[in-house]
Amino acid sequence: MPMIRIDVTQGRTPEELAALSKAIHAAVVGEYRIPAGDYFHVMTEHPRGQVVALDAGLGFERSDGVVMIQVFTQRGRSGEARAALFAAIARELRGVGVAGEDVFIGYVENGAEDWSFGFGRAQYSTGELAAPDARDAS
């Protein structure tokens, strides 16, 4: 049940923004085998010049079409599973017109006790939801 933040520069249509979100979700569902209904995305558009993503010394340039993605999920997935997710996200985004050099992903892990799905309760901790074992999904 990852939560995804997507940051982009303003200028895409609502349909293009929806396509970005759906492509990323398809990659997560496919790689981590989560239910399709576990869909938690926050998309933020920023004015030109407020999204900066240099090449980190890798020797390529990004366009204004960069898509910065933060994946928040429970700890326990292997490095191989994370690498497969990164590749799947890039592949799915390529299908909606985002170049590989314009895909930037940050991955943050935490525990079941770090999530509340409403009412101010940590439903995994209270037993209202069965806590997924991330290792089973890798």
Secondary structure, 3 states (H helix, E strand, C coil): CCEEEEEEECCCCHHHHHHHHHHHHHHHHHHHCCCCCCCEEEEEEECCCCCCCCCCCCCCCCCCCCEEEEEEEECCCCHHHHHHHHHHHHHHHHCCCCCHHHEEEEEEEECHHHCCCECCECHHHHCCCCCCCHHHHC
